[in-house]
Amino acid sequence: MGCDKPHLTLSQQVENLASRGLEISDPDRAARFLETVGYYRTSAYAYSFREILGAGRCAW
């Protein structure tokens, strides 16, 4: 069984986080952070800041 999701570049990961509502003032610094820490570990930290929309939906 393979993975259907394509790998994202660091820039694309930064854009993805920004599109989900994370305010990013320095995209280059954010990309360096993601390179060190990782996207999924970072998104786990943001989990507690999500906004519950109802019906099982969340907004970051």
Secondary structure, 3 states (H helix, E strand, C coil): CCCCCCCCCHHHHHHHHHHCCCCCCCHHHHHHHHHHHCHHHHHHHHHHHCEEEECCEEEC
